């Protein structure tokens, strides 16, 4: 038996070698993957600013009208969009459809986000867009500094480098961005002519934004602005935001054009496409 095994081993080795060689021929080495051009947004560019107020670096995603270069004397309204890292591409599509159908005028879109490789967007926005400190969020409470940055650096930069109509500025944001939009409305009401706040985080820091609104109401019965305020019908913030809607409706500020909407069956983030679509129309209504 041992002799038979010894005699069979060379044959088995040959069969195995032939099999492996056949497998090698049947599985060719894949060719190196080709590189292709990246998808980019037409009529867009990126500018960078260092904030003297917050000490942080920011990217400005600029979206210009399609015929911007052809009409150097035309002045355009500006939409300032918070969380540009997430929502700039979406706004580009929403705006494109609305402008095509003549629901909104041609405009410049400025998406505001953070510079650098792999920035921690969630932490950075929680710092910049929160009006007061919260012990559970490190670095929070920088909304006053971020607002100073917008007022003293971003807006002057945009208005000195682009063909801008300074009488028509709109601020748009969601969640922390929506909270910051409301904070701005009650601290620098005249800085923007319109505000779009989608699912604002009104419960932040023990519902602090309600105190800002009450303090403003104690000083003035006028609020000259347009505000489009929404919340998803299937999110946890529905009842708190509805409560804030009720406060504003009962306050009946003179000069405040207010529209509110519950986006049925949508959540905290999924309501943004409809909120921004309708909000953009409302903010730029004549």
C-alpha positions as CSV (number, residue, x, y, z in Angstrom):
1,X,0.0,0.0,0.0
2,X,2.8,2.4,0.9
3,X,4.5,1.7,-2.4
4,X,1.3,2.5,-4.3
5,X,0.9,5.8,-2.5
6,X,4.5,6.7,-3.3
7,X,3.9,6.0,-6.9
8,X,0.7,8.1,-7.0
9,X,2.2,11.2,-5.4
10,X,3.9,12.5,-8.5
11,X,0.8,12.0,-10.5
12,X,-1.4,13.8,-7.9
13,X,1.2,16.7,-7.8
14,X,1.0,17.0,-11.6
15,X,-2.8,17.1,-11.6
16,X,-2.8,19.7,-8.8
17,X,-0.3,21.9,-10.7
18,X,-2.4,21.7,-13.9
19,X,-5.5,22.6,-12.0
20,X,-3.9,25.6,-10.4
21,X,-2.5,26.8,-13.7
22,X,-6.0,26.5,-15.3
23,X,-7.5,28.6,-12.4
24,X,-4.8,31.2,-12.8
25,X,-5.6,31.4,-16.6
26,X,-9.3,31.8,-15.8
27,X,-8.9,34.6,-13.2
28,X,-6.9,37.4,-14.9
29,X,-5.4,40.1,-12.9
30,X,-7.8,43.1,-13.0
31,X,-6.6,46.1,-14.8
32,X,-5.9,49.3,-12.8
33,X,-9.1,51.3,-12.4
34,X,-9.3,54.3,-14.6
35,X,-9.8,57.7,-13.1
36,X,-12.6,59.8,-14.4
37,X,-13.5,63.5,-14.1
38,X,-15.4,64.4,-10.9
39,X,-19.0,65.6,-11.0
40,X,-19.0,69.4,-10.3
41,X,-21.7,72.0,-10.0
42,X,-21.9,74.5,-12.8
43,X,-21.5,78.2,-12.0
44,X,-20.1,77.4,-8.5
45,X,-16.9,78.3,-6.7
46,X,-15.3,78.0,-3.3
47,X,-13.9,80.9,-1.3
48,X,-12.3,80.8,2.2
49,X,-12.5,83.1,5.2
50,X,-10.9,83.0,8.6
51,X,-13.2,84.3,11.3
52,X,-11.8,86.9,13.7
53,X,-14.8,86.3,15.9
54,X,-14.8,82.5,16.3
55,X,-11.2,81.8,15.4
56,X,-12.3,79.1,12.9
57,X,-11.8,78.8,9.2
58,X,-14.8,78.6,6.8
59,X,-15.5,77.7,3.2
60,X,-18.1,79.7,1.3
61,X,-19.8,77.7,-1.5
62,X,-20.8,80.3,-4.0
63,X,-23.5,79.5,-6.6
64,X,-23.9,82.2,-9.3
65,X,-26.7,82.7,-11.8
66,X,-26.2,81.0,-15.1
67,X,-25.8,84.3,-17.1
68,X,-23.9,86.1,-14.3
69,X,-20.9,87.0,-16.5
70,X,-23.1,88.4,-19.3
71,X,-24.8,91.0,-17.2
72,X,-22.2,92.8,-15.1
73,X,-24.7,95.6,-14.1
74,X,-27.4,93.3,-12.7
75,X,-27.6,93.1,-8.9
76,X,-28.8,89.9,-7.4
77,X,-30.5,88.9,-4.1
78,X,-28.5,86.6,-1.9
79,X,-29.5,83.4,0.0
80,X,-27.2,82.6,2.9
81,X,-27.4,78.9,3.5
82,X,-26.2,77.3,6.8
83,X,-24.7,73.8,6.8
84,X,-23.5,74.1,3.2
85,X,-21.6,70.9,3.6
86,X,-24.9,69.0,3.5
87,X,-27.5,71.2,1.8
88,X,-25.7,73.3,-0.9
89,X,-26.1,70.6,-3.6
90,X,-29.8,70.1,-2.6
91,X,-30.4,73.9,-2.8
92,X,-28.8,74.0,-6.2
93,X,-31.4,71.5,-7.5
94,X,-34.3,73.1,-5.7
95,X,-33.3,76.6,-6.8
96,X,-32.8,75.4,-10.4
97,X,-36.4,74.1,-10.6
98,X,-38.0,77.1,-9.0
99,X,-36.0,79.6,-11.1
100,X,-36.9,77.7,-14.3
101,X,-40.6,77.9,-13.5
102,X,-40.2,81.6,-12.5
103,X,-41.2,81.0,-8.9
104,X,-38.1,82.8,-7.6
105,X,-35.8,85.4,-9.1
106,X,-32.2,84.7,-10.2
107,X,-30.0,84.8,-7.1
108,X,-26.6,84.1,-5.6
109,X,-26.5,81.3,-3.1
110,X,-23.8,81.3,-0.4
111,X,-23.4,78.0,1.5
112,X,-21.4,78.4,4.7
113,X,-19.4,75.5,6.0
114,X,-16.0,74.6,7.5
115,X,-12.5,74.3,6.0
116,X,-10.1,71.5,6.4
117,X,-9.8,67.7,6.0
118,X,-12.6,65.7,7.7
119,X,-14.0,68.5,9.9
120,X,-16.3,67.4,12.7
121,X,-19.4,69.1,11.3
122,X,-21.7,68.1,14.1
123,X,-19.4,69.5,16.8
124,X,-18.5,72.7,14.9
125,X,-22.1,73.6,14.1
126,X,-23.2,72.9,17.6
127,X,-20.7,75.4,18.8
128,X,-21.4,78.1,16.2
129,X,-25.2,77.9,16.1
130,X,-26.1,77.6,19.8
131,X,-27.1,80.9,21.5
132,X,-26.0,79.9,25.0
133,X,-23.7,77.4,26.6
134,X,-25.0,73.9,27.4
135,X,-22.8,71.8,29.8
136,X,-23.5,68.7,27.7
137,X,-22.1,70.2,24.4
138,X,-18.4,71.3,24.6
139,X,-17.7,74.7,23.1
140,X,-21.4,75.6,22.8
141,X,-22.7,79.1,23.0
142,X,-20.8,80.7,20.1
143,X,-23.9,82.0,18.2
144,X,-23.1,85.6,19.1
145,X,-19.6,85.2,17.7
146,X,-20.8,83.4,14.6
147,X,-23.4,86.1,14.0
148,X,-20.6,88.7,14.3
149,X,-18.7,86.8,11.7
150,X,-21.7,86.8,9.3
151,X,-22.4,90.5,9.8
152,X,-18.8,91.8,9.8
153,X,-17.0,89.5,7.4
154,X,-19.2,87.2,5.3
155,X,-21.8,89.7,4.1
156,X,-19.3,92.5,3.4
157,X,-17.1,90.0,1.6
158,X,-19.9,88.8,-0.6
159,X,-21.3,92.3,-1.3
160,X,-17.8,93.6,-2.2
161,X,-16.9,90.7,-4.5
162,X,-20.1,89.9,-6.3
163,X,-23.0,91.7,-8.0
164,X,-25.3,91.9,-5.0
165,X,-28.5,93.7,-4.1
166,X,-27.9,94.4,-0.4
167,X,-31.6,95.1,0.2
168,X,-32.6,91.4,-0.3
169,X,-30.8,88.9,2.0
170,X,-32.3,85.7,3.2
171,X,-31.0,83.3,5.9
172,X,-31.9,79.6,5.7
173,X,-31.1,76.8,8.1
174,X,-32.3,73.5,9.6
175,X,-32.1,72.0,13.1
176,X,-29.3,73.9,14.8
177,X,-29.3,76.1,11.7
178,X,-33.0,76.8,12.1
179,X,-32.3,77.7,15.7
180,X,-29.6,80.1,14.7
181,X,-32.0,81.7,12.1
182,X,-34.5,82.4,14.9
183,X,-31.8,83.7,17.2
184,X,-30.7,86.1,14.5
185,X,-34.2,87.2,13.9
186,X,-34.6,88.2,17.5
187,X,-31.2,89.8,17.9
188,X,-30.4,91.4,14.5
189,X,-33.8,91.5,12.9
190,X,-32.8,93.9,10.2
191,X,-29.7,92.0,9.0
192,X,-31.8,89.8,6.7
193,X,-35.1,90.5,5.0
194,X,-36.2,86.9,5.1
195,X,-35.7,83.7,7.2
196,X,-36.3,80.1,6.6
197,X,-36.2,77.9,9.7
198,X,-36.7,74.1,9.1
199,X,-37.2,72.0,12.3
200,X,-35.4,74.6,14.5
201,X,-33.9,73.0,17.6
202,X,-36.2,75.1,19.9
203,X,-35.7,72.8,22.9
204,X,-32.0,73.6,23.2
205,X,-30.8,74.7,26.6
206,X,-34.2,74.5,28.3
207,X,-36.1,76.1,25.4
208,X,-33.9,79.2,25.6
209,X,-35.1,80.6,22.2
210,X,-38.6,81.2,23.8
211,X,-36.8,83.6,26.2
212,X,-35.2,85.5,23.3
213,X,-38.5,85.9,21.7
214,X,-40.2,87.1,24.9
215,X,-37.3,89.6,25.5
216,X,-37.7,91.0,22.0
217,X,-41.5,91.3,22.5
218,X,-40.9,93.3,25.6
219,X,-39.0,95.9,23.6
220,X,-40.9,96.0,20.3
221,X,-44.2,95.2,18.7
222,X,-42.7,95.3,15.3
223,X,-40.7,92.7,13.5
224,X,-40.1,93.7,9.8
225,X,-39.2,90.3,8.2
226,X,-40.5,87.3,6.4
227,X,-40.3,84.0,8.3
228,X,-41.1,80.6,6.9
229,X,-41.2,78.1,9.8
230,X,-41.6,74.3,9.4
231,X,-41.3,71.0,11.2
232,X,-41.7,67.4,10.2
233,X,-45.0,65.7,11.1
234,X,-43.2,62.5,12.2
235,X,-40.3,64.0,14.3
236,X,-39.9,64.6,18.0
237,X,-39.7,68.3,17.6
238,X,-43.2,68.6,16.2
239,X,-44.9,69.7,19.4
240,X,-42.2,72.1,20.6
241,X,-42.0,73.8,17.2
242,X,-45.8,74.0,17.0
243,X,-45.7,75.7,20.4
244,X,-43.3,78.3,19.1
245,X,-45.5,78.8,16.0
246,X,-48.4,79.4,18.3
247,X,-46.4,82.0,20.3
248,X,-45.5,83.9,17.1
249,X,-49.0,83.8,15.7
250,X,-50.5,85.1,19.0
251,X,-47.9,87.8,19.3
252,X,-48.9,89.2,15.9
253,X,-45.9,91.4,15.3
254,X,-46.4,94.3,13.1
255,X,-44.5,93.8,9.9
256,X,-43.8,90.1,10.4
257,X,-45.0,88.0,7.4
258,X,-45.2,84.6,8.9
259,X,-46.1,81.3,7.3
260,X,-45.9,77.9,9.1
261,X,-46.2,74.4,7.9
262,X,-46.2,70.9,9.3
263,X,-44.6,68.7,6.6
264,X,-46.7,65.6,7.0
265,X,-45.1,62.1,7.4
266,X,-41.6,63.6,7.3
267,X,-38.8,63.4,9.8
268,X,-36.2,65.9,11.1
269,X,-34.0,65.8,8.1
270,X,-36.3,64.4,5.4
271,X,-38.6,67.5,5.6
272,X,-35.9,69.8,4.3
273,X,-36.5,69.4,0.5
274,X,-40.1,70.5,0.9
275,X,-39.4,73.1,3.6
276,X,-36.6,74.7,1.5
277,X,-38.6,74.6,-1.7
278,X,-41.6,76.3,-0.2
279,X,-39.5,78.5,2.1
280,X,-37.4,79.8,-0.8
281,X,-40.6,80.8,-2.6
282,X,-42.0,82.5,0.4
283,X,-38.9,84.4,1.3
284,X,-38.6,85.9,-2.1
285,X,-42.2,86.8,-2.7
286,X,-42.8,90.4,-3.6
